[in-house]
Amino acid sequence: MGTNVFAADAIHARRRAVVKTLCYRALMVTITVAVAWLVVGDVGQAASIGFVTNAVKTLTYYGYERLWDHIAWGVGPSG
């Protein structure tokens, strides 16, 4: 039986993944900018490093979460 991509559970799962992604990435931006600032000594460069790398990482993390949504291992009654 096929999965209905418009089912309430599917929409909730996508929203949850987006919220988790954004919260996690906000924390990671802060850490990356702080570390970059310590290394390069310039706030502007540190912010550039932090925002560019984290934009890429945000998209990567979201894709990774969505990929795991298709892996049944560790989920469900027998998980």
N, C-alpha and C positions, 0 to 999 in steps of 0.2 A: 504494500500500500504506500503511495507517495506521500511526501510531506507537504502540507499546505503552508507555503511561505507567508501567508497572510493570517495564520492562526494567532490567537492572542498570546499563546506561549512563545511562539517564534518572535513576535514583535517585542515582547517583554525581554526575551533573551538578548535581542539586538540592543535594546535600550540599556539594559544592564551592562552589556559589554562596552557600550559607548561611555557610560558614566564612569565605570571602573577605569577605562582607558584614560579619560580626561583627568580624573583625580590622581591617578598614578603618575601621569606625565607631568602634571603641575608640580608635584613633589620632585620629580626627576629634573625638571628645568631648573628649579631652585638649587638643587645640589650641583648640577653641571655648571651653572653660571658661577657659583661660589668657588668650585674647584678651578675652573678656567681662570677666574680672577686671581686666585692665588698663584697660578702658574704664569700667566701672561702679565699680570699687574695692571691691566687696563680694563675698566668696567665695560666700555663700548665693545671691545673685542670679545670679552668674556660673554656679554649678552648675545653677540652674533653667533659665537660658537654654541652657546647653550640653546638658542632658539632654532638654529638650522639643524643641529644634530637631533634635537628632540622632536622636530617636525617629522623627520625620517623615522625615528624610533616609535612615534605615536602610530603612524600608519603600519609599521611592522608589527607592533604589539596587537593592534586591532585585528590584523590578518591572522596572527598567531592564535588569538582567542577564538576567532571564528573557525579556524582549522580544528581546534580542540573540541568545538561543538559537534564535530562529525566523528569524534573518537569516543566509543562507548566504554572504554576501559575506565574503571573506577567510578562509574556512574550507575545509579539504579540499585535495585534490590540486591543484586549479587555483587555490586561494586565494592 
